């Protein structure tokens, strides 16, 4: 656990350092990005517009005439942070989240988005400039999760805050007997393209599926522990998260997402003594002891990845995610690769 703590501390300082030293390319005021129908982009000042064609002055190509019939969109660049390595990147709704967790930035009104994951879709709607509501599910429409997020007003330079909640049901998979929830608060330092977020929350889940377990007690061969079924207990855990994103190119960003859960739960464990002893080549009655123990478990979800945003309305990201659990019985881990597609609408 000491090595895990050192890793987390080092990650925090790395993300903050990256954010502080991220540089933005300067751009003049009254600068526009013109996107043609064929996908090419031009950034510069509009010198002339007669309704049929536009004269734009760019730094790299000088003055260029473009026919209005060839133009898909003309967008005023309101911030120099939107021009990266000479190319335009919109500060749209995709900048409000990482892989799973979100940051303190709101989804602006009119910038709704859908997220398609390998396991299922999500849709998030902006109901105001600070409040958004979303739905998450799988490709079989169960479980079903409702998500809400409210971004708080802040006068602190570069700091942004939000609170959120997730409430879900297992749906028809467990005859609607299972449910869960996650409630959190997040603080984000930076801007929409380069930031680091710190979150803390509390989660709980009940699967609604009966468990087959052994009855506690001591049993001597030929008697063995009898089994019975019970409703799955309510699992509860506080959690923290460290996440961040920073641009590494005009259309690419590196992001890091994580969640750390601290869970204590009652588990049924059995141990046996006796039986055949190869040293003495003798056999003694097998004695099995079944008892309920309180187990403290730490679960770590790591999700580093890359995001590629080729246009204002679409983005793709891939995360090399993994899960590791730590308890008194040892450590276990397994990978969970993820791919996601963003669509603004």
C-alpha positions as CSV (number, residue, x, y, z in Angstrom):
1,X,0.0,0.0,0.0
2,X,3.0,2.3,0.6
3,X,4.0,2.0,-3.1
4,X,0.4,2.8,-4.1
5,X,0.4,6.0,-2.0
6,X,3.7,7.1,-3.5
7,X,2.3,6.5,-7.0
8,X,-0.8,8.6,-6.3
9,X,1.3,11.5,-4.8
10,X,3.7,11.4,-7.8
11,X,0.7,11.4,-10.2
12,X,-0.8,14.5,-8.5
13,X,2.4,16.5,-8.8
14,X,2.8,15.3,-12.4
15,X,-0.6,16.4,-13.5
16,X,-0.4,19.8,-11.7
17,X,3.0,20.4,-13.3
18,X,1.8,19.6,-16.8
19,X,-1.2,21.9,-16.3
20,X,0.8,24.8,-15.0
21,X,3.4,24.6,-17.7
22,X,1.0,24.0,-20.6
23,X,1.5,26.8,-23.1
24,X,-1.2,28.3,-25.4
25,X,-0.4,29.7,-28.8
26,X,-1.4,33.4,-29.1
27,X,-4.1,34.4,-31.5
28,X,-5.3,37.9,-32.4
29,X,-8.7,39.2,-31.5
30,X,-11.4,39.1,-34.1
31,X,-9.9,35.9,-35.5
32,X,-12.2,33.3,-37.2
33,X,-11.9,29.7,-38.2
34,X,-13.4,28.9,-41.6
35,X,-14.2,25.3,-42.3
36,X,-14.8,24.3,-45.9
37,X,-17.1,21.6,-47.1
38,X,-14.1,19.4,-47.9
39,X,-12.9,19.6,-44.3
40,X,-10.0,22.0,-44.7
41,X,-9.6,24.8,-42.1
42,X,-8.3,28.3,-42.3
43,X,-7.6,30.6,-39.3
44,X,-7.2,34.3,-39.7
45,X,-8.9,37.7,-39.9
46,X,-11.8,38.3,-42.3
47,X,-10.8,41.3,-44.4
48,X,-13.8,41.3,-46.9
49,X,-17.1,39.6,-47.2
50,X,-19.5,40.6,-50.1
51,X,-21.9,37.7,-49.6
52,X,-20.4,35.6,-52.5
53,X,-16.8,35.2,-51.3
54,X,-14.7,35.9,-48.2
55,X,-11.2,37.4,-48.1
56,X,-9.3,36.0,-45.1
57,X,-5.7,36.8,-44.0
58,X,-3.8,33.9,-42.5
59,X,-0.4,33.8,-41.0
60,X,0.8,30.8,-43.0
61,X,-0.8,31.4,-46.4
62,X,-1.4,35.1,-46.5
63,X,-4.6,36.4,-48.1
64,X,-7.0,33.9,-49.5
65,X,-10.3,34.3,-51.3
66,X,-12.9,31.5,-50.5
67,X,-16.3,31.2,-52.2
68,X,-19.2,31.2,-49.8
69,X,-20.7,28.1,-51.5
70,X,-17.5,26.2,-50.4
71,X,-17.8,27.2,-46.7
72,X,-19.4,24.9,-44.2
73,X,-19.0,27.1,-41.1
74,X,-17.5,30.4,-39.9
75,X,-16.7,30.5,-36.2
76,X,-15.4,33.4,-34.1
77,X,-12.5,32.3,-31.9
78,X,-13.3,33.8,-28.6
79,X,-10.2,32.5,-26.7
80,X,-6.6,32.0,-27.7
81,X,-6.7,28.7,-26.0
82,X,-8.8,27.4,-28.9
83,X,-5.9,27.6,-31.3
84,X,-3.4,24.8,-30.7
85,X,-0.3,24.4,-32.9
86,X,-1.9,26.6,-35.5
87,X,-5.2,24.6,-35.6
88,X,-8.6,25.2,-34.1
89,X,-10.2,23.1,-31.4
90,X,-13.6,23.9,-30.0
91,X,-14.2,24.0,-26.3
92,X,-17.3,21.9,-26.5
93,X,-19.2,19.4,-24.2
94,X,-16.5,16.7,-24.6
95,X,-14.2,18.8,-22.3
96,X,-16.5,18.1,-19.3
97,X,-15.4,14.6,-18.6
98,X,-12.6,12.0,-18.8
99,X,-13.3,8.3,-19.2
100,X,-15.8,7.7,-16.4
101,X,-15.5,10.7,-14.0
102,X,-16.4,14.3,-14.8
103,X,-14.8,17.6,-13.9
104,X,-16.1,20.9,-12.6
105,X,-16.9,22.4,-16.1
106,X,-20.6,22.5,-17.1
107,X,-22.1,21.4,-20.3
108,X,-23.2,24.7,-21.9
109,X,-26.8,25.2,-23.0
110,X,-27.4,23.7,-26.5
111,X,-24.2,21.5,-26.4
112,X,-25.8,18.1,-25.7
113,X,-23.7,15.0,-26.4
114,X,-23.9,11.2,-26.7
115,X,-21.2,8.8,-25.8
116,X,-21.0,5.3,-27.3
117,X,-19.0,2.8,-25.3
118,X,-18.2,-0.8,-26.0
119,X,-20.6,-1.8,-23.3
120,X,-23.4,0.6,-24.1
121,X,-24.5,4.2,-24.8
122,X,-24.9,7.4,-22.8
123,X,-26.8,10.6,-23.5
124,X,-26.3,13.9,-21.6
125,X,-28.5,17.0,-21.9
126,X,-27.8,20.5,-20.8
127,X,-30.9,21.9,-19.0
128,X,-29.2,25.2,-18.1
129,X,-25.7,26.7,-18.2
130,X,-24.9,24.9,-15.0
131,X,-27.1,21.8,-14.7
132,X,-27.1,18.7,-16.9
133,X,-29.0,15.4,-16.9
134,X,-28.0,12.2,-18.5
135,X,-28.8,8.5,-19.0
136,X,-26.4,5.5,-19.0
137,X,-27.2,1.9,-19.9
138,X,-25.9,-1.1,-21.7
139,X,-26.7,-2.5,-25.2
140,X,-29.4,-4.8,-23.5
141,X,-31.0,-1.7,-21.8
142,X,-30.3,-3.0,-18.3
143,X,-28.9,-1.8,-15.9
144,X,-30.3,1.8,-16.3
145,X,-28.6,4.8,-14.6
146,X,-29.8,8.4,-14.3
147,X,-27.0,11.0,-13.9
148,X,-27.2,14.6,-12.7
149,X,-24.5,17.3,-12.4
150,X,-24.5,20.9,-11.2
151,X,-21.5,23.2,-11.6
152,X,-21.2,25.7,-8.8
153,X,-20.3,29.4,-9.3
154,X,-16.7,30.1,-8.5
155,X,-14.7,33.4,-8.3
156,X,-11.4,31.6,-7.6
157,X,-9.0,31.9,-10.5
158,X,-8.8,28.6,-12.5
159,X,-10.7,26.6,-9.9
160,X,-14.1,25.1,-10.9
161,X,-16.4,23.1,-8.7
162,X,-19.4,20.7,-9.2
163,X,-21.5,18.2,-7.4
164,X,-23.1,15.1,-9.1
165,X,-25.2,12.1,-8.5
166,X,-25.9,8.7,-10.1
167,X,-28.9,6.6,-9.3
168,X,-29.5,3.3,-11.0
169,X,-31.5,0.1,-11.1
170,X,-30.5,-3.4,-12.4
171,X,-33.7,-3.4,-14.4
172,X,-35.1,-6.6,-15.7
173,X,-31.8,-8.5,-15.1
174,X,-32.7,-9.0,-11.4
175,X,-36.4,-8.3,-11.6
176,X,-35.7,-4.7,-10.5
177,X,-34.6,-5.9,-7.1
178,X,-31.1,-4.4,-7.5
179,X,-30.1,-0.8,-7.2
180,X,-27.1,1.5,-6.6
181,X,-26.0,5.1,-6.3
182,X,-22.9,7.3,-6.4
183,X,-22.8,10.8,-5.1
184,X,-19.7,13.0,-5.4
185,X,-18.1,16.5,-5.4
186,X,-15.3,17.6,-7.7
187,X,-12.7,20.4,-7.7
188,X,-11.0,21.1,-11.0
189,X,-7.9,23.3,-11.5
190,X,-7.1,24.6,-15.0
191,X,-9.0,25.3,-18.2
192,X,-11.1,23.0,-20.4
193,X,-8.1,21.7,-22.4
194,X,-5.5,21.4,-19.6
195,X,-6.8,20.5,-16.1
196,X,-6.6,18.2,-13.1
197,X,-9.5,17.2,-11.0
198,X,-9.9,15.8,-7.5
199,X,-13.1,14.1,-6.5
200,X,-14.6,12.5,-3.4
201,X,-17.8,10.6,-3.0
202,X,-19.8,7.7,-1.6
203,X,-21.2,4.8,-3.5
204,X,-23.4,1.8,-2.8
205,X,-24.8,-1.1,-4.7
206,X,-27.1,-4.1,-4.2
207,X,-27.2,-6.6,-7.0
208,X,-30.6,-8.1,-6.1
209,X,-29.2,-11.6,-6.8
210,X,-29.4,-14.3,-4.2
211,X,-26.0,-15.7,-3.0
212,X,-25.3,-19.3,-2.1
213,X,-23.1,-19.4,1.0
214,X,-21.9,-21.9,3.6
215,X,-23.5,-21.8,7.1
216,X,-21.0,-20.8,9.8
217,X,-19.8,-23.4,12.4
218,X,-17.3,-26.2,12.8
219,X,-17.9,-29.5,10.9
220,X,-16.2,-32.8,11.3
221,X,-16.0,-35.4,8.5
222,X,-18.3,-36.9,7.2
223,X,-20.4,-33.8,8.0
224,X,-19.7,-30.8,5.6
225,X,-20.9,-27.2,5.8
226,X,-24.5,-26.9,4.6
227,X,-25.3,-24.2,2.1
228,X,-28.2,-21.8,2.0
229,X,-29.3,-18.8,-0.1
230,X,-29.5,-15.2,1.1
231,X,-30.2,-11.9,-0.6
232,X,-27.0,-10.1,-1.7
233,X,-26.0,-7.5,0.9
234,X,-25.8,-3.8,0.3
235,X,-22.1,-2.9,-0.5
236,X,-21.0,0.6,0.5
237,X,-17.7,2.4,0.0
238,X,-16.3,5.9,0.1
239,X,-14.1,6.7,-2.9
240,X,-11.7,9.3,-4.2
241,X,-10.6,10.1,-7.8
242,X,-7.7,11.9,-9.4
243,X,-8.1,12.7,-13.1
244,X,-6.6,15.1,-15.6
245,X,-6.2,15.9,-19.3
246,X,-3.7,17.9,-21.3
247,X,-3.2,18.6,-25.0
248,X,-0.4,16.9,-26.8
249,X,-1.3,18.0,-30.4
250,X,-3.8,20.1,-32.3
251,X,-6.3,17.3,-32.2
252,X,-5.0,14.9,-29.6
253,X,-5.0,14.9,-25.8
254,X,-3.6,12.6,-23.1
255,X,-6.0,11.9,-20.2
256,X,-5.8,10.0,-17.0
257,X,-8.8,8.8,-15.0
258,X,-8.9,6.8,-11.7
259,X,-11.0,5.7,-8.8
260,X,-10.0,4.4,-5.4
261,X,-12.6,2.6,-3.3
262,X,-12.2,1.8,0.4
263,X,-14.5,-1.0,1.3
264,X,-15.2,-3.1,4.4
265,X,-17.6,-6.0,4.1
266,X,-18.6,-9.2,5.8
267,X,-17.5,-12.3,4.0
268,X,-17.9,-16.0,4.6
269,X,-14.6,-17.8,4.7
270,X,-13.8,-21.5,5.4
271,X,-10.6,-23.3,6.5
272,X,-9.9,-27.0,7.0
273,X,-7.5,-29.1,9.1
274,X,-6.8,-32.8,9.1
275,X,-7.2,-35.1,6.2
276,X,-4.3,-37.0,4.7
277,X,-0.8,-36.1,6.0
278,X,1.9,-37.2,3.5
279,X,4.7,-36.8,6.1
280,X,3.2,-39.4,8.4
281,X,1.2,-41.1,5.7
282,X,-1.7,-41.1,8.1
283,X,-5.2,-39.8,7.8
284,X,-7.2,-37.9,10.4
285,X,-10.8,-36.6,10.3
286,X,-11.2,-33.5,8.2
287,X,-12.4,-30.5,10.3
288,X,-13.9,-27.5,8.5
289,X,-14.5,-24.2,10.2
290,X,-16.7,-21.6,8.5
291,X,-16.8,-18.1,10.0
292,X,-17.9,-14.7,9.0
293,X,-15.1,-12.1,8.8
294,X,-14.9,-8.4,8.3
295,X,-12.6,-7.8,5.4
296,X,-11.1,-4.4,4.5
297,X,-10.5,-4.1,0.8
298,X,-9.1,-1.3,-1.4
299,X,-10.0,-1.3,-5.1
300,X,-8.0,0.8,-7.6
301,X,-9.3,1.6,-11.1
302,X,-6.6,3.1,-13.5
303,X,-7.7,4.5,-16.8
304,X,-5.0,6.3,-18.9
305,X,-5.7,6.9,-22.5
306,X,-5.7,9.2,-25.6
307,X,-8.5,11.4,-27.0
308,X,-8.6,12.4,-30.7
309,X,-11.0,15.2,-31.7
310,X,-11.0,15.7,-35.4
311,X,-14.0,18.0,-35.5
312,X,-16.1,20.1,-33.3
313,X,-18.9,17.5,-33.2
314,X,-17.0,14.2,-33.0
315,X,-14.2,12.7,-30.9
316,X,-12.8,9.2,-30.2
317,X,-10.8,8.0,-27.2
318,X,-9.2,4.8,-26.1
319,X,-8.2,3.9,-22.5
320,X,-6.0,1.1,-21.3
321,X,-7.9,0.6,-18.1
322,X,-7.3,-1.9,-15.4
323,X,-8.6,-2.9,-11.9
324,X,-6.5,-4.0,-8.9
325,X,-7.8,-5.1,-5.5
326,X,-5.9,-5.2,-2.2
327,X,-6.9,-7.1,0.9
328,X,-5.5,-9.4,3.6
329,X,-5.7,-12.3,1.2
330,X,-3.4,-10.7,-1.4
331,X,-3.7,-8.7,-4.6
332,X,-5.6,-9.4,-7.8
333,X,-5.8,-7.4,-11.0
334,X,-7.2,-7.6,-14.5
335,X,-7.4,-5.3,-17.6
336,X,-10.5,-3.6,-19.0
337,X,-9.6,-1.9,-22.3
338,X,-12.2,0.7,-23.3
339,X,-13.1,2.6,-26.5
340,X,-15.5,5.5,-26.7
341,X,-17.0,7.7,-29.4
342,X,-18.4,11.2,-28.6
343,X,-21.1,12.9,-30.7
344,X,-22.3,16.4,-30.1
345,X,-25.9,17.2,-31.1
